[in-house]
């Protein structure tokens, strides 16, 4: 069982900050892994199709990446998907989109129930994504970074034919370094701005975020994807922040030097991914805005959700084909998203 030391400070879906200080994220996740072969004594359980359920709210960027990877790899039949609503109460994500507010597989109203089933008195954030063991009803892991890596490497026997290689060996070391930069400077950087406790902390976070985005803008000016000619895990991780940037982070988190739509390479790159099967067809902008603006009452006391921005630009031509490359490398696109998993407010044709 992981350390259960309680964090003092404000909690919002696993986000922690102390008044008057820089934002910090509690990154002590449940370390249990789901492995193809479990070594004796390891904190792990075996991969078994149909045994586990991925609980991942569309609103959350960390959960969105798990939904994308599951879809790109074609794991729909091996790993079921539970979808909490975009908002949550003080201590748990809830299944308010399902009939009677009850997850149809787990039979619970609150994700917290799965955490408490394994760890009575669990004191940290009830975060998504989480993978739950269906027979026992216990949470297995909420380690969002490890979850997607393991979907690529440990669940390979259940990948669809033509599944892309999201972790290519030839560039893995460079990609790991880049993904760390994407996490610290961009994925977490927007939160560092939004939850800064002082002007000094905010100014520092703002400069750091835009330095990171400027570096990525330059990198993507000459290459179609972060690692070259095809999509990798690195692109999944950057996309889920970019797709939320103008609707949420620009205003709500004060990341307002400029909009994503005014950055030529990043904006075209984001549209390229959005229009690629497996990316935009997992996105629900209405749920995204509802989550941030309704839940973060410390930043938005009245819970007013803005009408804008205009989202039509996501479907405009991006022109990235001129840089060459094949999005899926030697693989193929996934089949159209299943009707039962289509976002209710998708921008894409159904």
Buried (B, 14 or more C-beta within 10 A) or exposed (E): EBEEEEBEBBBBBBBBBBEEEBBBBBEBBBEBBBBEEBEEEEEBBEBBEEBBBBBBBBBBBBBBBBBBBBBBBBBBEBBBBBBBBBBBEEEBBBBBBBEEBBBEBBEBBBBBBBBBBBBEEBEBBBBBBBBBBBEEBBBBBBBBBBBBBBBBEBBEEBBBEBBBBBBBEEBEEEBEEBBEBBBEBBBBBBBBBBBBBEEEBBEBBBEBBBEBBEBBBEBBEEBBBBBBEBBBBBBBBBBBBBBBBBBBBBBBBBBEBEBBBEBEBBBBBBBBBBBBBBBBBBBBBBBBBBBBBBBBEEBBEEEEEEEEBEBEBBBEEBEBEEBEBBBBBEBBEBEEBEEEBBBEBBBBEE
